[in-house]
């Protein structure tokens, strides 16, 4: 009955279309091009040519509550520190809400830009080249996205139902960290793994499930949000921007369900990649995309719809205060900045930006979206997949998903034990936090998932 009343209201007020000024739960969708042009800098290389695939900045705005909620995913490698703050503030202003009600995530493709305005400023002050931290293009995209959000909220549509579906993604993800004797990592199975023996190893600890949250107006799907944990690289450093296999999978699903905007989020994939199933053959990009799209399709087909209203949507925030890793020292970083070049210089600037945030006692806003019996945790950095599995185990009575790669300031966030195991992800020049991060991250997740 509640659904019928809302559906009748929708057609009486707006003929099934715009609900910008009506009561009830509403949703707006937005998307803009986030592809750098020829000569502009990506994470590792400048753009040499424009390819067939665009990078996208897209998302949804949930309205009808006292303050709107914005969920946004960007096909960039990472958005951190002041870049993350400024981006969220711009989207919040456009949507008429507060920045702590904006969840902003990168998908972590590698042939894509970086964004960190704090690191950019540090390099400028040191009179060093800003390289991939040059923020001119990022600011253009932020402005473009804010305009798109402002236009979209004026065309919001009534939401009558939510949908939730899950399915296993087959032969995409595998553990990157292969354990050896003495509790130490003996090998890393990265994006491209040519070693046949390493590819023959078991998948290891992963979360094979893709979760799909959808919003509906009657029988019409409005937006489909998918969540899957895996490093998104098949190959990169091509000189052309690419959304890689998750972007292709998203495109394929959009062609199959054209009425709805497809928005994909990368889960806690810090120690998970496609290495077991990727020997570097270029054809694997499309193969991996097809496998992910197949999982998305089966999750879509398994979707169960539930009538919802404003009262069924909630948003909770917790502040996550992490400490900079002990090896990060300001004087050493400043000295290195005078001699380092290339990626070492860029990483040093972002590391210094993170250290200064920690010294000020700044916390990272960690939100949790509630939609009926579903909960979506919006997490920072490159979390290990065990955090995602732990979150699901905390509330087996709920439908739990995770979007990671939010604020990229902390970079990799391993488990406490991971820092003694060795391996790439927990190296001093890779992770900006230490083993004490696990307790703090787990504590924030417990608080958020324990709230009604």
N, C-alpha and C positions, 0 to 999 in steps of 0.2 A: 504493500500500500504506500509506504513512504516513497519508494521509487516512482510509482505512478503519479503521485502528487508532484514530485520534482520534474518528471518528464512533461506533464501537462503544463507546468509553469514555464518550462523551457520554450515550448511551442507557442504559448500565449504571448509571452513577453518578446521573444526574438525569432519565432519561426524556426527554432532548432539551430539558430546561428549564434551571433554575438550575444554575450551576456555581461558586457562590461559594466553595466549599471544595475544588474539584477542581484537579488539575494541568492545565497547558496554557494557551494563550492564551485570554483571556476578554475580553468586552466588555460594558459596562453603558451604558445610555442614560438621559439625564435631560432634562427640559424644565420650565420654570416660566414663568408670566406675568410679563412685564416692562413692563406698560402702566401709565403714570401715570394717576391718577384726575382727575376734574374739579377744577380749581383748582391742580393741581400743575404745576410748570414744565417745559416742554420746552426745546429748544435756543434757540428764538426767541420762543416765546409760551407762555402758560399754556394748559392743557387747558380748552376751553370745553364740550366734549361728548364722550361716549364713542361711538366709531364702530363699524363692523361688524368691523374687523380688530384683532387683538391684536398687541402686540409680544412677542417670545419671547426667552428665554435658554435655550439648549439645547446639548447636546453629548454627547460620549462619553468613557468611561473605559476605557482599554486596560489589562488586568491580566495577571499571570502572570510579568512580569519582576520584578526585585528591588524596583523601585518603579513604581507605576502612572503612566500618562500621561493627562493630561486635556486634551481639546480642546473649547473652548467658544466659541460665537458668540452675540452679543447684538444685538438690533435697536435700537441706540442710535447717536447720531451719533459719539461718541468716548468712550474711557475712557483717561485719561492720568495720569501722575505717580503720586501716592500712591493715587489711585483704582484704577489698574491693579494696583499692588502689593498693596493690601489685598484686592481681589477675588481675585487669584490665590492669595494666602495662605489665604483662606477655603476655596476649592475644594480646594487641596492638603491642608489639614488634614482635610477631609471624606473625601477619597479615600485618605488614608494615604500621602501622598507629599510631595515637596518642591515649593516654588513654582516652581523652575526647570524643573519637568517639567509645568507648566501653560501652555498656549497660550490666550490670551484675546483675542478680536477683536470689534470692533464692525463692523456692516455699513454704517454711515454714513448711514442714513436721516435726513432733516432734521426731519420731524415726530416727534421722539423726544428723549429726555433726553440731557444731557451728564453726565459723571462725572469729577471731578478734586478729590479731597479736599485736595490741596496748595493749589490755588487757593482753595478754600472757606476754609481756615485763614488764608490771607493776607488775604482780604477781612474775615474776622472780626477779625483783629488790627488792621486799618486802620479798624475800625468802619464798614465799608461794607456795603450789602446784598449778600447772597450770590447772590441771583437764581437763575439756572440752575445755579450751582455748589452750591446747597444740597443736601447729601448725604443727607438723611433718607430719601428714597424709594430712592435707590441702595443704601443700607445694608439696607433692607428686602428688596430683590431679592437682594442678596448672601447674606443669611441664608437666604432661601427656596431659593436655588440650592444652598447648602451642604447644607441638609437633604435636598434632592432627590438630590444626589450620594451622600450617606451611605446613603440608602435604596437607591439604584440599585446600588451596589457589592455589596450583599448579594444581588442578583438577577442577577449577571453570568452571561452565557451563553458557552459554548465557541465559539470562532472556528475554523472549519476552512479557510476560503478568504478571500482578498482578491479584489476585482474592480477593473478599471481600464478606463474607456472615455473617449473624447474625441469631440467633434463641434463643428462651427462654428455659432456663434450668428449668425443673419442679421438685419441691419437693427436693431441695438440700439445698439452702441457706435460712437463717432466721436471723433476728436481734438478737444479743446477749444481748443487753441492753434493759430491759423492764422497762418502765417509771411508776413511782408511783405518789402519790399526792405530791404537793409542788415542782414539777419540779425536783424530785430526783429519781435516779434509785432504784427500789424496788427489782429487781432480775436480775441475769445474767444467760442467757441460753447458757451454754458453750458446748464444744465438745460432751460430753455425758450428756443428760438430762433425768434423770429417773423420774422426777416429771411429772405426766400425765397432770396436770393443766398447767404447763409451756409449755409443748409441744402443748397444745391445743390453746395457744395464737396465734394471727395472725403472719404471716411472718415478718411484720414490714418493715422498710426501707431497701431494698436491690436493687441491680442491677441484674435482672434475666437473662440478655442477655450475651451469649457467642459470642464473635466476632472472626472471623477466617480470617486471612490475608494469602494469598498463593502466591507463585511465580512459574512461569511456563516457560518451554521451549517448545513452540508450544502446543501440546496436552498433554505433560508430566508434571505432577506436580513435583516440585523439593523440596519444603518445605512448611509446613503448620504450621502457628503460631497461637495459640489460646490464648484468654484472658478471664478470668472469675474470679470474685471476691468472694472468700469464704475461711475462714479458712479451711485448707485441712485435718483436723483430723477426723478419725472415732473412732479409739482407739490407744493407744500408751503405752510406757513403757513396751514393750514386751521382750526387750533384743535382738531384731532383727531389723536391719535397714529396713525401708519400705518407698516407695514413696507414700503410702496411696492411697486414691481413685482417686486423679487427675493423679497419675502415672499409675494406672491401666487403667483409661479412655484413657490416651495417648497411652498406649500399644494397646488397642482395636482398636483405630483409625489407628494406624500404621499397624495393621494386615489387616485392610480394604483398606488402601491406601498405599501399601508397597513401591511404587515408590518414595514417598516423606518422608523426615524426619519430624516427628511431634515434635514441640517444644511448650510447654505450659508455660504460664506466669500467676501468681496469681495477680489479680487486687487489688483494694483497699478494702481488706477484714478484716481490723482491728477490726471492730465491727460487723462482719458477720460470722456466723458459721453454722454448720449442726444440731444444737441442737434440732430444732423442729422435725427433721426427724431421730434422732439417739438416741435411748434409751440405747445404750451400747451393744446391741446384735452384736456379731462379724460378723454376716452375712450382717450387714448394710454397711460394707466397699464395698462389691461387688455391692450391690444395689445402693449405691450412685455413684459408678463408672459407672454403667450402665446408670444411669440417666444423668450424665454429658456427657458420650460418646454419648448418644442419642441426646442431644443438639448440640454437636459438629457435629454429622452426619447431622442433619437437617440444621445447618449453612453451612456445606460443600455443601449440595445439593442446597442451596439457593445462592451459590456463583455466582457472576457475574464477568466475566473476562474483563480486559481492557488492550490494548496494551500499553506498557511503554518502555521508554529508560532511559539513564543516566540522561537526563534533568528532568525526573519526580521524581527523588529521591533526597531528601535533608535531612540535619541534622543540627539542631539548638541547642545550649546550653545556659542555663541560670544558674547563680550561686545562689543557695538558701542558704542564711546565717540565720541560726536559732540560737536562744539563748538557753543555757542550762537552765532547770527549776530552779527557785529560790531556791528550797530546796536542790539542789546539791551543796555541799560545799566540797572543796578539803581536808581541815584538818579533817573534820568529816569522810570522806571516807577513808583517810589514817589511821586514828585511828581505824576505824571499821575493816580494813584489818588485823589488828593484832589479832582480836578476832573472826571474822566471819568464818563460815565453809560452805562447800557445795555451793549451788546455791547462797546464799546471798553473799558469797565471790566472786564468778564469776561475778554476776551482778554488784557488787560494783566496780570491776576492769574495766568493760566495761563502767560503768557510769563515772568513773574518766577519762577514755580515751576520752569520748565524751566532758566532761567539758574542758579538755585541748585543744581540737580542737576548741571549741567555744571561748576560751580565746585568741587563736591565730587569731581569725577572719576568720578561714577557711570556705569556702562555699562548699556546696555539688553540684556537677555537675548534673544538671537536663536536659537531652536531650529530643528532640522530633524528631521522625522519620517521614519524609514525603514520602509517596509513592502514587503518583497520588493524588486523593482526600481523601486519608486516612492519619490520624495522630495518632501516638502512643506516648503517654507520658510515660517516664521512670522515675519513682518516687522512693524516698527513704522511708524506714521505713514501719510501719504498719499503713497506712492511713485509716481513716474512709471512708466508702463507699460514703458518701456525697460528698467527693472531686471528685470521679469518676463521679457521677451524675452531679455535677457542671460543670466539664470539657465538658461533652457531651452537656449540655445546652448552654455552651458558643458558640459552633459552630455547630448548628443543620444542617448547610449546608454541613458539612464534616462528614466523617466516622471516629469517634474518639474511640480509645481504650486506656486502661491504663495497664501498668505493674508496680506493686508496689514491696515492699520488695527488693529494691535495696540496697543502703548503709544503713545498719541496725543500725548505730550509734544513731539516735534519738529514736529508738524503736517506740512505739505507738505515732501517731500524731492525736489527737482528734480535734474536733471543739472547738472554743473558749468557747461556752456554756457548753461543755462536762465536763470541769474541775470543774465546780460548781455543776454538777449533781451527782457526786460520781460514784460508779461502779468500776469494776476491771481495765479497760484499762487506766484510768486516775489517778490511785493511784501514790503516790510519788515514790514507789519502782518499778513502772512499766513503766511509761512514762518519758522520759528524756527531754521533752520540756513542755512548758506551753501554756496558751490560746492565747498568741500573735502569735503562729505559724500559725494559720489559715490565717490571713491576708497576711503573707509572702508567704505561699504555693499557695494561690489563685492568688496572684499577679504574681508569676512566671508562673503559668499555663496560665493566660491571655496573658502574653507576648509571650509565645511560640505558643499558638494557634492563635494569631493575626498575626503571620509572614507568608508571602506567601510561 
